[in-house]
Amino acid sequence: MELFNSTGFEIKDKVFVILSDEKYFGTVIEVDSRLDRIKVDYTTKLNDKLAIDWFNKSFWTKLNN
């Protein structure tokens, strides 16, 4: 049993990444501590397709509320 999440991310955390001077946002929907990765939903309101993928935890930055 794991007492805490060693990746620093929790389910429902808001995250962001900056690519080519554009800021993208997402929400953590699953955490895989064993492989050090998170599953992020980065679907936008302007796109009707779901955008959900696994990423290395260092790709995203947690948004401080």
Long-range contacts (C-beta under 8 A, 24 or more apart in sequence): 2-33, 5-31, 5-33, 6-33, 7-31, 7-33, 7-36, 7-38, 7-57, 8-57, 8-62, 9-38, 9-57, 9-60, 9-62, 13-62, 13-63, 14-62, 14-63, 14-65, 15-40, 15-60, 15-61, 15-62, 15-63, 16-60, 16-61, 16-63, 17-59, 17-60, 17-61, 25-63, 26-60, 28-60
